[in-house]
Amino acid sequence: MGRIGKIVSPLVVGAIGVAGVLAMSAQSAVAGEYDGVTIRILTRPGPVIAKRLDDHGKEFTKLTGATVTVTEVPFAEIFQKTLTDWATGTNSIDVAVLAASWVPELVDGGLIEDLSPYIAKDDKIDVADIAPFFREYNQKVAGKTYTITIDGDFQMAYYRKDILDKMGLKPPRTWDEYLAVAKATNGQDLNGDGQPDFGSCMFKKRNAQSYFAVMSFAAAYVQTQGTGEGMFFDPDTMKPLVNNEAWAEAFRIYKATGEYGPPDEANHDVGDTRALLQAGRCAQVIDWGDVGPLSIDPAGAAIKNKMGSIIMPGTTKVLDRATGKLVACDAQRCPHAIDGINYSPFAAFGGWSGVINAKADDKVKQAAYDFLSYCNQAAQSNIDVTMGWTGYNPYRISQLENLAPWIEAGFTEESANNYLGAIKASLNNPNMASDLKIPGTAEYQGVVLDRELARFIAGEITAEQAVANVEAGWEEITEQFGRDKQKGMYKASLGITK
């Protein structure tokens, strides 16, 4: 899978100090090289993502003299603020750290810098150590690198291994089994405080990334032929693949998990759900890779080394794209199935990634690239991903192959192998589903899908009405951007060349 990158463990940091790590991790940095240069970064509220950028910014200042400022805005505002700032020529932002899936629209507008020439001259970033999915699908648009990954995102399922073992239950392989385990464990006292706890925890608040979970559910029902097939549109017509039994079933499962969750789950943001998890109140959780490190954080003492990690559950029934019906898996329909179950782990969000304003001053652009490279490099990121509060999940091969940093962070060898094994099983699955990466992604998902999902959860509309409304909304966005143009971008995002 590639060579192992240089790792600086948390114990090494303690032994030699931050200054020593900085000297090791940025050997070619020149003190004072960027004196007088300010790098203005926009991203989501901290401590997740933003605080670690700020921490590394202070380190980068000591190394180079550059001033790094981090401005935080609510998640739902990041893309529009970036687009408006750069498209109008305001240019008050030099770097945006946002979803990789939003980048093609910025590329299409000529708003962000092509980083390929920078990478070609960078002898520290070690691109070969970045896992192929993130290197090829996340960082590139039409073969050129426009983003630098600082976080690798896709969703997985997690379960309380101690509770399932005690009850004689097996980890779920399908969504039906997930609901069965949720039902069996719901109402049990999972943390010994005498209070009934929950069979499933999943944040569902509107305008808070909750819609990624329903896409994770839909992936296994919709995509069967490999990553290049896609799950959102017919690549030949750009007709949405959403108004069908597969997506309607995903909506229903999403809502059904709430029967075994906290009573106010529809208003929970990610922090609310993770607080319940760390308190030991959740038998199962759907989330990104943060759960592993969160489980060994001091706040997660109730679940330390008790969380099992698995690839997202699959299904034995999949979409017949000609009829819109769910049909049984067979060898032809589901060539990648395991024991008759089609799995399709979904790269939800793709990962927090840095992009640079094409209109920034040339010296600022170089300084900004050097800073993003610094954050991405193994010496920094191999530590970042072991700390749950950062929001940074593994994306380097070395982070998946070397257990030492994980064990030093507090994992047992067994729990580290389990957590990293589930990540590798997801990344290596030939049917892994890529997130949508075309102009308008923020509207397709963060506006239309999010709105109709919230209406469905609130009981205003049925699942069938919801997916029909999503289809209509997606068609409007496609027409707005231009069907032929969108079709070309969608095909390119899936690697389709014909």
C-alpha positions as CSV (number, residue, x, y, z in Angstrom):
1,M,0.0,0.0,0.0
2,G,3.0,2.4,0.0
3,R,5.8,3.2,2.4
4,I,5.4,4.2,5.9
5,G,5.9,7.9,6.6
6,K,7.9,9.4,9.5
7,I,6.0,9.2,12.7
8,V,6.5,11.5,15.7
9,S,4.6,10.0,18.6
10,P,3.0,11.8,21.5
11,L,5.7,10.3,23.8
12,V,8.4,11.8,21.6
13,V,6.7,15.2,21.8
14,G,6.9,14.9,25.6
15,A,10.5,13.9,25.5
16,I,11.9,16.6,23.1
17,G,9.3,19.3,23.3
18,V,7.4,21.2,20.7
19,A,10.5,23.0,19.5
20,G,12.2,19.7,18.8
21,V,9.3,18.4,16.9
22,L,9.2,21.5,14.8
23,A,12.8,21.1,13.9
24,M,12.3,17.5,12.9
25,S,9.1,18.1,10.9
26,A,10.1,21.2,8.9
27,Q,13.7,20.7,8.2
28,S,13.8,23.1,5.2
29,A,11.8,25.9,6.9
30,V,13.6,29.1,7.0
31,A,13.3,31.3,10.1
32,G,11.9,34.7,9.1
33,E,11.1,33.5,5.6
34,Y,7.5,34.8,5.8
35,D,8.0,37.8,8.2
36,G,5.3,40.3,7.5
37,V,3.0,37.7,5.7
38,T,-0.4,37.0,7.1
39,I,-2.4,33.9,6.2
40,R,-6.1,34.4,6.8
41,I,-8.0,31.1,7.2
42,L,-11.8,30.5,7.3
43,T,-13.3,27.3,8.7
44,R,-15.8,25.8,11.1
45,P,-16.1,26.6,14.8
46,G,-13.6,24.9,17.2
47,P,-12.3,23.1,18.9
48,V,-13.0,20.6,16.2
49,I,-10.8,21.4,13.1
50,A,-10.2,25.1,14.0
51,K,-8.2,24.7,17.2
52,R,-5.6,22.4,15.7
53,L,-5.3,24.8,12.8
54,D,-4.7,27.6,15.3
55,D,-2.2,25.4,17.2
56,H,-0.2,24.6,14.1
57,G,-0.4,28.2,13.1
58,K,1.5,29.2,16.2
59,E,4.1,26.6,15.5
60,F,4.3,27.8,11.9
61,T,4.9,31.3,13.1
62,K,7.9,30.2,15.1
63,L,9.3,28.3,12.1
64,T,8.8,31.0,9.4
65,G,7.6,34.2,10.9
66,A,4.2,34.1,9.1
67,T,1.1,35.1,11.1
68,V,-1.8,32.7,10.8
69,T,-5.3,33.8,11.8
70,V,-8.2,31.4,12.0
71,T,-11.8,32.8,11.6
72,E,-14.6,30.5,12.6
73,V,-18.2,30.5,11.2
74,P,-21.1,28.1,11.5
75,F,-20.9,25.0,9.3
76,A,-23.8,26.1,7.1
77,E,-22.1,29.4,6.3
78,I,-18.6,28.2,5.3
79,F,-19.1,27.5,1.6
80,Q,-21.3,30.5,0.8
81,K,-18.9,32.9,2.7
82,T,-15.9,31.5,0.8
83,L,-17.7,31.6,-2.6
84,T,-19.0,35.2,-2.0
85,D,-15.7,36.5,-0.8
86,W,-13.7,35.1,-3.7
87,A,-16.3,35.5,-6.5
88,T,-16.9,39.2,-5.6
89,G,-13.3,40.1,-5.4
90,T,-13.4,40.9,-1.7
91,N,-10.6,38.5,-1.0
92,S,-10.6,38.8,2.7
93,I,-9.9,35.1,3.0
94,D,-6.6,33.4,1.8
95,V,-7.4,29.8,2.8
96,A,-10.7,28.0,3.3
97,V,-10.7,24.7,5.2
98,L,-13.9,23.1,4.1
99,A,-15.4,19.9,2.6
100,A,-13.5,18.4,-0.3
101,S,-16.9,17.7,-1.9
102,W,-17.5,21.5,-2.3
103,V,-14.3,22.2,-4.2
104,P,-15.4,21.5,-7.8
105,E,-17.7,24.5,-7.8
106,L,-14.8,26.7,-6.7
107,V,-12.6,25.2,-9.4
108,D,-15.3,25.8,-12.0
109,G,-15.4,29.4,-11.0
110,G,-11.6,29.8,-11.3
111,L,-11.4,30.8,-7.7
112,I,-8.8,28.5,-6.2
113,E,-5.2,27.8,-6.9
114,D,-4.0,24.7,-8.7
115,L,-1.6,23.2,-6.2
116,S,0.0,20.7,-8.5
117,P,3.1,22.8,-9.2
118,Y,3.5,23.4,-5.4
119,I,3.3,19.7,-4.6
120,A,5.8,18.9,-7.4
121,K,8.4,21.0,-5.5
122,D,7.5,19.8,-2.0
123,D,9.9,17.2,-0.7
124,K,8.2,16.9,2.7
125,I,4.5,16.2,2.1
126,D,5.1,12.5,1.1
127,V,2.1,12.2,-1.3
128,A,2.6,8.5,-1.7
129,D,1.8,8.0,2.0
130,I,-1.7,9.6,1.6
131,A,-4.2,6.8,1.1
132,P,-5.2,6.5,-2.6
133,F,-8.8,7.4,-2.1
134,F,-8.0,10.7,-0.5
135,R,-5.1,11.4,-2.8
136,E,-7.1,10.8,-6.0
137,Y,-10.7,11.4,-5.2
138,N,-10.5,14.2,-2.5
139,Q,-7.5,16.2,-3.5
140,K,-7.9,16.2,-7.3
141,V,-10.4,17.7,-9.7
142,A,-9.9,16.7,-13.4
143,G,-6.5,15.3,-12.6
144,K,-5.1,18.4,-10.9
145,T,-4.6,18.8,-7.2
146,Y,-6.6,21.7,-5.7
147,T,-6.8,20.7,-2.1
148,I,-4.6,19.5,0.8
149,T,-6.2,17.0,3.0
150,I,-6.0,17.5,6.8
151,D,-8.7,15.0,7.7
152,G,-10.0,11.8,6.1
153,D,-13.7,11.4,6.4
154,F,-16.1,8.5,5.8
155,Q,-18.7,7.1,8.2
156,M,-18.6,3.8,10.1
157,A,-20.7,2.1,12.7
158,Y,-19.6,1.6,16.3
159,Y,-21.0,-0.6,19.0
160,R,-20.4,-1.3,22.7
161,K,-18.4,-4.6,22.5
162,D,-18.8,-5.3,26.2
163,I,-22.6,-4.9,26.0
164,L,-23.1,-7.0,22.9
165,D,-20.8,-9.7,24.3
166,K,-22.7,-9.8,27.5
167,M,-26.1,-10.0,25.7
168,G,-24.9,-12.6,23.2
169,L,-25.4,-10.3,20.3
170,K,-23.3,-10.0,17.2
171,P,-22.2,-6.7,15.5
172,P,-24.7,-5.8,12.8
173,R,-23.9,-6.7,9.2
174,T,-27.1,-5.1,7.7
175,W,-29.4,-2.2,8.5
176,D,-32.1,-4.6,9.6
177,E,-29.6,-6.1,12.1
178,Y,-28.6,-2.7,13.3
179,L,-32.2,-1.9,14.2
180,A,-32.5,-5.3,15.8
181,V,-29.5,-4.7,18.0
182,A,-30.8,-1.2,18.8
183,K,-34.1,-2.6,19.9
184,A,-32.5,-5.3,22.1
185,T,-30.2,-2.9,23.9
186,N,-32.4,0.1,24.2
187,G,-33.5,0.9,27.7
188,Q,-30.7,-1.1,29.3
189,D,-28.4,0.6,31.8
190,L,-25.2,0.7,29.7
191,N,-23.0,2.8,32.1
192,G,-24.1,1.6,35.5
193,D,-25.7,4.8,36.7
194,G,-29.2,3.2,37.2
195,Q,-30.7,5.1,34.2
196,P,-32.0,3.5,31.0
197,D,-29.8,4.3,28.0
198,F,-30.1,4.1,24.2
199,G,-29.8,1.4,21.5
200,S,-28.7,3.9,18.9
201,C,-27.3,7.4,18.9
202,M,-27.2,9.6,15.8
203,F,-27.3,13.4,15.6
204,K,-30.1,14.7,13.4
205,K,-30.2,18.4,13.7
206,R,-30.9,20.4,10.6
207,N,-28.0,22.5,9.2
208,A,-25.5,20.4,11.1
209,Q,-24.2,17.7,8.7
210,S,-26.8,15.2,9.9
211,Y,-27.9,14.5,6.3
212,F,-24.6,12.6,5.6
213,A,-26.0,9.7,7.6
214,V,-29.0,9.1,5.3
215,M,-26.6,9.1,2.4
216,S,-24.5,6.5,4.2
217,F,-27.6,4.4,4.6
218,A,-28.6,4.8,0.9
219,A,-25.2,3.9,-0.5
220,A,-25.4,0.2,0.0
221,Y,-28.9,0.1,-1.5
222,V,-28.0,2.2,-4.6
223,Q,-24.4,1.5,-5.5
224,T,-23.2,-2.1,-6.3
225,Q,-20.8,-2.0,-9.2
226,G,-17.9,-0.2,-7.6
227,T,-16.8,3.4,-6.8
228,G,-17.1,4.5,-10.5
229,E,-20.8,3.7,-10.7
230,G,-21.8,6.5,-8.3
231,M,-25.0,6.8,-6.2
232,F,-26.5,10.2,-6.9
233,F,-27.2,10.5,-10.6
234,D,-27.5,8.5,-13.8
235,P,-24.2,9.6,-15.4
236,D,-25.6,9.5,-18.9
237,T,-28.6,11.8,-18.2
238,M,-28.0,13.5,-14.9
239,K,-31.4,12.3,-13.8
240,P,-31.3,11.9,-10.0
241,L,-31.2,8.4,-8.6
242,V,-33.1,9.5,-5.5
243,N,-36.8,9.1,-6.2
244,N,-37.0,5.3,-5.7
245,E,-37.5,2.5,-3.2
246,A,-33.8,2.5,-2.2
247,W,-33.6,6.1,-1.0
248,A,-37.1,5.9,0.5
249,E,-36.0,2.9,2.6
250,A,-32.8,4.8,3.7
251,F,-35.0,7.6,4.9
252,R,-37.2,5.2,6.8
253,I,-34.2,3.5,8.5
254,Y,-32.8,6.8,9.4
255,K,-36.1,7.8,11.1
256,A,-36.5,4.3,12.7
257,T,-33.2,4.5,14.5
258,G,-34.8,7.4,16.5
259,E,-37.2,4.9,18.1
260,Y,-34.1,3.6,20.1
261,G,-32.4,7.0,20.6
262,P,-32.7,9.9,23.0
263,P,-36.1,11.6,22.9
264,D,-34.7,14.9,21.5
265,E,-32.4,13.4,19.0
266,A,-33.8,15.5,16.1
267,N,-32.3,18.5,17.8
268,H,-28.9,16.9,18.5
269,D,-25.7,18.3,16.9
270,V,-22.6,16.1,16.6
271,G,-21.3,17.4,20.0
272,D,-24.5,16.3,21.8
273,T,-24.3,12.8,20.4
274,R,-20.7,12.4,21.2
275,A,-21.2,13.6,24.8
276,L,-23.8,10.8,25.2
277,L,-21.4,8.3,23.6
278,Q,-18.5,9.3,25.9
279,A,-20.8,9.1,28.9
280,G,-21.5,5.4,28.0
281,R,-25.1,5.9,27.1
282,C,-25.1,4.6,23.5
283,A,-25.0,0.9,22.5
284,Q,-24.4,1.9,18.8
285,V,-23.4,5.0,17.0
286,I,-23.1,6.1,13.4
287,D,-20.3,8.7,13.0
288,W,-17.0,9.5,11.4
289,G,-13.7,8.1,12.5
290,D,-13.6,10.4,15.6
291,V,-15.3,7.8,17.7
292,G,-12.1,5.7,18.1
293,P,-9.9,8.5,19.6
294,L,-12.9,9.9,21.5
295,S,-13.3,6.6,23.3
296,I,-9.8,6.8,24.8
297,D,-10.0,10.5,25.6
298,P,-10.3,11.2,29.4
299,A,-13.9,12.3,28.9
300,G,-14.6,8.9,27.5
301,A,-13.6,6.9,30.5
302,A,-16.9,5.0,30.5
303,I,-16.2,3.5,27.1
304,K,-12.4,3.3,27.0
305,N,-11.4,0.4,24.9
306,K,-15.0,-0.9,24.9
307,M,-16.0,0.4,21.4
308,G,-16.1,-2.0,18.5
309,S,-15.7,-0.5,15.0
310,I,-17.1,-2.0,11.8
311,I,-17.6,-1.0,8.1
312,M,-21.0,0.6,7.6
313,P,-23.8,-2.1,7.5
314,G,-25.0,-3.3,4.1
315,T,-28.1,-4.8,2.6
316,T,-29.3,-7.9,0.8
317,K,-31.7,-5.8,-1.4
318,V,-30.5,-3.2,-3.8
319,L,-31.9,-0.8,-6.4
320,D,-32.9,-1.9,-9.8
321,R,-32.1,1.3,-11.6
322,A,-34.5,0.5,-14.5
323,T,-37.6,0.1,-12.3
324,G,-36.7,2.0,-9.1
325,K,-37.6,-1.1,-7.1
326,L,-35.6,-2.9,-4.5
327,V,-34.6,-6.4,-5.6
328,A,-32.5,-9.3,-4.1
329,C,-28.8,-9.2,-4.4
330,D,-27.3,-11.8,-6.7
331,A,-23.8,-12.4,-8.2
332,Q,-24.5,-10.1,-11.2
333,R,-26.2,-7.3,-9.3
334,C,-23.8,-7.3,-6.3
335,P,-20.4,-8.5,-7.6
336,H,-18.7,-7.2,-4.5
337,A,-21.1,-8.7,-2.0
338,I,-19.9,-10.7,1.0
339,D,-22.2,-13.5,2.0
340,G,-24.9,-12.0,0.0
341,I,-24.6,-8.6,1.6
342,N,-23.8,-5.5,-0.5
343,Y,-21.6,-3.1,1.4
344,S,-20.8,0.5,0.2
345,P,-19.0,2.6,2.8
346,F,-19.7,6.2,2.1
347,A,-17.0,8.9,2.1
348,A,-19.3,11.3,3.8
349,F,-18.0,14.9,3.4
350,G,-14.7,13.5,2.1
351,G,-12.7,15.2,4.7
352,W,-11.7,18.7,5.8
353,S,-9.4,20.1,3.2
354,G,-7.5,23.3,2.6
355,V,-7.9,25.4,-0.6
356,I,-6.1,28.6,-1.5
357,N,-7.6,31.8,-3.0
358,A,-6.3,32.1,-6.6
359,K,-6.3,35.9,-6.2
360,A,-4.1,36.0,-3.1
361,D,-0.6,37.6,-3.3
362,D,2.0,35.1,-4.7
363,K,4.0,35.1,-1.5
364,V,0.9,34.6,0.6
365,K,-0.1,31.7,-1.7
366,Q,3.3,30.0,-1.2
367,A,3.2,30.6,2.6
368,A,-0.4,29.2,2.7
369,Y,0.7,26.1,0.8
370,D,3.6,25.6,3.1
371,F,1.3,25.9,6.1
372,L,-1.2,23.4,4.6
373,S,1.6,21.0,3.7
374,Y,2.9,21.3,7.3
375,C,-0.5,20.4,8.7
376,N,-0.7,17.4,6.3
377,Q,2.7,16.0,6.9
378,A,3.0,12.8,8.9
379,A,5.0,14.4,11.7
380,Q,2.0,16.6,12.7
381,S,-1.0,14.6,11.4
382,N,0.1,11.2,12.8
383,I,-0.4,12.8,16.2
384,D,-3.5,14.9,15.4
385,V,-5.5,11.9,14.3
386,T,-5.0,10.1,17.7
387,M,-6.7,12.9,19.6
388,G,-10.5,12.8,19.4
389,W,-11.2,16.5,20.1
390,T,-9.3,17.6,16.9
391,G,-11.9,16.1,14.5
392,Y,-9.0,14.9,12.4
393,N,-9.4,11.3,11.2
394,P,-6.7,9.1,9.5
395,Y,-5.9,9.6,5.9
396,R,-2.2,8.5,5.7
397,I,-1.1,4.9,5.1
398,S,1.4,5.2,7.9
399,Q,-1.5,6.2,10.3
400,L,-3.2,2.9,9.5
401,E,-0.1,0.6,9.5
402,N,1.8,1.7,12.6
403,L,0.1,0.9,15.9
404,A,2.6,2.7,18.1
405,P,1.0,6.2,18.2
406,W,-2.4,4.7,18.9
407,I,-1.2,2.6,21.7
408,E,0.8,5.5,23.2
409,A,-2.4,7.6,23.0
410,G,-4.2,5.0,25.1
411,F,-5.6,2.3,22.8
412,T,-4.9,-1.4,23.6
413,E,-3.4,-3.3,20.8
414,E,-6.7,-5.1,20.3
415,S,-8.8,-2.0,20.2
416,A,-6.3,-0.2,17.9
417,N,-6.3,-3.2,15.5
418,N,-10.1,-3.2,15.5
419,Y,-10.5,0.5,14.9
420,L,-7.8,0.7,12.2
421,G,-9.0,-2.6,10.7
422,A,-12.5,-1.1,10.1
423,I,-11.0,1.9,8.4
424,K,-8.9,-0.2,6.1
425,A,-11.8,-2.5,5.4
426,S,-13.8,0.6,4.3
427,L,-11.0,2.3,2.3
428,N,-10.1,-1.0,0.6
429,N,-13.7,-1.9,-0.3
430,P,-14.0,-1.7,-4.2
431,N,-17.6,-0.5,-3.8
432,M,-16.7,2.5,-1.6
433,A,-19.1,5.3,-2.5
434,S,-17.6,8.7,-3.2
435,D,-19.4,11.8,-2.0
436,L,-20.9,14.1,-4.6
437,K,-18.2,16.4,-6.0
438,I,-19.8,18.7,-8.6
439,P,-20.8,22.4,-8.7
440,G,-23.8,22.9,-6.4
441,T,-23.0,20.1,-4.0
442,A,-23.7,22.4,-1.0
443,E,-27.1,23.1,-2.5
444,Y,-28.0,19.5,-3.5
445,Q,-27.1,18.2,-0.1
446,G,-26.9,20.9,2.5
447,V,-30.1,22.7,1.3
448,V,-32.5,20.4,-0.5
449,L,-31.7,17.0,1.0
450,D,-31.3,18.4,4.5
451,R,-34.6,20.3,4.2
452,E,-36.6,17.3,3.0
453,L,-35.0,15.0,5.5
454,A,-35.9,17.4,8.4
455,R,-39.5,17.6,7.1
456,F,-39.7,13.8,7.0
457,I,-38.3,13.4,10.5
458,A,-40.8,16.0,11.8
459,G,-43.7,13.9,10.3
460,E,-44.7,16.6,7.8
461,I,-44.2,14.3,4.7
462,T,-43.8,10.6,3.9
463,A,-40.6,9.0,2.8
464,E,-42.0,8.8,-0.8
465,Q,-42.9,12.5,-0.8
466,A,-39.5,13.4,0.6
467,V,-37.5,11.6,-2.1
468,A,-39.8,13.0,-4.8
469,N,-39.2,16.5,-3.4
470,V,-35.5,15.9,-3.4
471,E,-35.6,14.8,-7.0
472,A,-37.4,17.9,-8.0
473,G,-35.0,20.2,-6.1
474,W,-32.0,18.4,-7.6
475,E,-33.4,18.8,-11.1
476,E,-33.7,22.6,-10.5
477,I,-30.1,22.9,-9.4
478,T,-28.9,20.8,-12.3
479,E,-30.8,23.0,-14.8
480,Q,-29.4,26.1,-13.1
481,F,-25.8,25.0,-13.6
482,G,-26.4,23.4,-17.0
483,R,-27.2,19.7,-17.5
484,D,-24.4,19.0,-19.9
485,K,-21.8,20.8,-17.8
486,Q,-23.0,18.9,-14.7
487,K,-23.0,15.6,-16.5
488,G,-19.4,16.1,-17.5
489,M,-18.3,17.1,-14.0
490,Y,-20.2,14.2,-12.5
491,K,-18.6,11.7,-14.9
492,A,-15.1,13.2,-14.2
493,S,-15.6,12.9,-10.5
494,L,-16.3,9.2,-10.9
495,G,-13.4,8.6,-13.3
496,I,-15.7,8.0,-16.3
497,T,-13.9,9.0,-19.4
498,K,-16.4,8.1,-22.1
